[in-house]
Amino acid sequence: MTYELLLRADAFASGAHRAVNQTRKYSGLPYIVHPREVRDIAHNSTYVTAEGLAAALLHDVVEDTEVTLGDIEEEFGGRVADLVEMLTDVSKPEDGNRATRKAIDRAHSAEADQEGQTIKVCDLIANTLDITEADPDFAVVYMKEKVLLLRVLTKADPILRNRAWELIDDYYKSVGKELPDRV
């Protein structure tokens, strides 16, 4: 069941991202590379179930493609759909500037359960590695946002959350800036 669920989620996510010609911003690789990275990071956590691994693969389809949460529920069941909902940014462009939208999305992430927050941390880890290496200018903005996000992901797997903090600390050390508080 688990293997089949993950194969179906991988194929579904791959097809959804491919249908909108989405590729990874910095590498041009097929977009599915990123959800697979998130799944691989999440696979190491005892906080993440098979449904969580499927949600990790599907975590960007509602935000970035024509797929709806209803489609996810129909294809993968309620728990996977619930997790994808927890991982999906809820702000819209009309909600205001980037800072306002990110605050709305952080509040949504803070309400996620332990598994949802753990997968969100896995996404943060994967994106941090890409962005800090490939786009130093955007990394300045991104890392400030990730500090604020990580502060509200208090229910996440503590080992992965600590790994995310270490990446943030490493980034701030590398650019010669004061390390942010982990509060």
C-alpha positions as CSV (number, residue, x, y, z in Angstrom):
1,M,0.0,0.0,0.0
2,T,2.7,2.5,1.0
3,Y,4.8,1.9,-2.1
4,E,1.8,2.1,-4.4
5,L,0.6,5.3,-2.7
6,L,4.0,6.9,-3.2
7,L,4.2,5.8,-6.8
8,R,0.8,7.3,-7.5
9,A,1.5,10.5,-5.7
10,D,4.8,10.9,-7.6
11,A,3.2,10.3,-11.0
12,F,0.3,12.6,-10.1
13,A,2.6,15.5,-8.9
14,S,5.0,15.0,-11.8
15,G,2.1,15.1,-14.3
16,A,0.5,18.2,-12.7
17,H,3.7,20.2,-12.7
18,R,4.6,19.1,-16.2
19,A,1.1,20.1,-17.5
20,V,1.9,23.7,-16.6
21,N,5.5,23.5,-17.9
22,Q,6.9,24.2,-14.4
23,T,10.6,23.7,-13.9
24,R,12.9,24.4,-11.0
25,K,13.8,28.1,-11.1
26,Y,17.6,27.9,-10.8
27,S,18.4,24.6,-12.6
28,G,15.6,24.2,-15.2
29,L,15.2,20.6,-14.0
30,P,11.7,19.1,-14.0
31,Y,9.8,20.6,-11.0
32,I,9.2,17.1,-9.5
33,V,12.9,17.2,-8.4
34,H,11.9,19.5,-5.5
35,P,8.9,17.5,-4.1
36,R,11.1,14.4,-4.3
37,E,13.7,16.2,-2.2
38,V,11.1,17.2,0.4
39,R,9.9,13.5,0.4
40,D,13.4,12.3,0.9
41,I,14.1,14.6,3.8
42,A,10.7,13.7,5.4
43,H,11.4,10.0,5.0
44,N,14.0,10.3,7.7
45,S,11.4,11.5,10.3
46,T,9.4,9.2,12.5
47,Y,6.8,12.0,12.6
48,V,5.9,11.4,8.9
49,T,3.6,8.6,7.8
50,A,3.1,7.2,4.3
51,E,0.3,9.7,3.8
52,G,2.7,12.4,4.8
53,L,5.3,11.3,2.3
54,A,2.6,11.4,-0.4
55,A,1.6,14.9,0.8
56,A,5.3,15.9,0.5
57,L,5.2,14.9,-3.1
58,L,2.0,16.8,-3.7
59,H,2.7,19.8,-1.5
60,D,2.9,22.4,-4.3
61,V,0.3,21.1,-6.8
62,V,-2.6,23.1,-5.4
63,E,-0.5,26.3,-5.3
64,D,1.2,25.9,-8.7
65,T,-1.1,23.9,-11.0
66,E,-4.8,23.4,-11.8
67,V,-5.2,20.7,-9.2
68,T,-7.6,21.3,-6.3
69,L,-7.8,20.0,-2.8
70,G,-10.9,18.1,-4.0
71,D,-8.9,16.4,-6.6
72,I,-6.3,15.4,-4.0
73,E,-9.0,14.0,-1.7
74,E,-10.6,12.1,-4.4
75,E,-7.4,10.5,-5.6
76,F,-5.5,10.1,-2.3
77,G,-8.0,10.4,0.6
78,G,-8.8,12.8,3.3
79,R,-5.6,12.6,5.3
80,V,-3.4,13.4,2.3
81,A,-5.7,16.2,1.3
82,D,-5.6,17.6,4.8
83,L,-1.8,17.6,4.9
84,V,-1.6,19.2,1.4
85,E,-4.0,21.9,2.7
86,M,-1.7,22.5,5.7
87,L,1.3,22.9,3.3
88,T,-0.4,25.2,0.8
89,D,0.0,28.9,1.1
90,V,-3.4,30.5,1.5
91,S,-2.6,34.2,0.8
92,K,-3.5,35.8,-2.5
93,P,-1.9,38.7,-4.3
94,E,-4.8,40.9,-3.4
95,D,-4.1,40.3,0.3
96,G,-1.3,42.9,0.2
97,N,2.5,43.2,-0.2
98,R,4.8,40.2,0.2
99,A,5.3,40.8,4.0
100,T,1.6,40.8,4.6
101,R,1.1,37.7,2.5
102,K,3.9,35.8,4.2
103,A,2.4,36.7,7.6
104,I,-1.0,35.2,6.5
105,D,0.8,32.1,5.3
106,R,2.8,31.8,8.5
107,A,-0.4,32.0,10.6
108,H,-1.8,29.2,8.5
109,S,1.4,27.1,8.9
110,A,1.3,27.6,12.7
111,E,-2.1,25.9,12.8
112,A,-0.8,22.7,11.1
113,D,-0.5,19.6,13.1
114,Q,2.8,17.9,14.0
115,E,3.1,16.0,10.7
116,G,2.1,19.0,8.6
117,Q,4.7,21.2,10.3
118,T,7.4,18.6,10.0
119,I,6.8,18.4,6.2
120,K,6.8,22.2,6.0
121,V,10.3,22.2,7.7
122,C,11.4,19.6,5.1
123,D,10.3,22.0,2.4
124,L,12.1,24.9,4.1
125,I,15.3,22.8,4.3
126,A,15.1,21.9,0.6
127,N,14.4,25.4,-0.5
128,T,17.1,26.9,1.7
129,L,19.8,24.8,0.2
130,D,18.7,25.8,-3.4
131,I,18.1,29.5,-2.8
132,T,21.2,30.3,-0.7
133,E,23.4,28.6,-3.3
134,A,21.7,29.9,-6.5
135,D,20.3,33.4,-5.6
136,P,22.3,35.3,-3.0
137,D,20.3,38.5,-3.6
138,F,16.9,36.8,-3.0
139,A,18.4,34.7,-0.1
140,V,18.6,37.9,2.0
141,V,14.8,38.3,1.9
142,Y,14.1,34.6,1.9
143,M,16.1,33.8,5.0
144,K,14.4,36.5,7.0
145,E,11.1,35.0,6.1
146,K,12.3,31.5,7.0
147,V,13.4,32.6,10.4
148,L,9.9,33.9,11.1
149,L,8.3,30.8,9.7
150,L,10.6,28.4,11.7
151,R,9.7,30.2,14.9
152,V,6.0,29.2,14.5
153,L,6.7,25.6,13.5
154,T,7.0,24.5,17.1
155,K,5.3,21.2,16.7
156,A,7.7,19.9,14.0
157,D,10.1,17.1,14.4
158,P,12.8,18.6,16.6
159,I,15.7,17.0,14.8
160,L,14.6,18.4,11.4
161,R,13.7,21.7,13.0
162,N,17.2,21.9,14.5
163,R,18.7,21.0,11.1
164,A,16.7,23.9,9.5
165,W,18.0,26.3,12.2
166,E,21.6,25.1,11.5
167,L,21.2,26.0,7.9
168,I,19.9,29.4,8.8
169,D,22.8,29.9,11.3
170,D,25.3,28.8,8.6
171,Y,23.9,31.2,6.1
172,Y,24.0,34.2,8.6
173,K,27.6,33.3,9.5
174,S,28.6,33.0,5.8
175,V,27.3,36.5,5.1
176,G,28.8,38.0,8.3
177,K,25.5,38.9,9.9
178,E,24.3,38.4,13.5
179,L,22.5,35.0,14.1
180,P,18.8,35.4,14.6
181,D,17.2,34.3,17.8
182,R,15.5,30.9,17.7
183,V,12.6,32.0,19.9
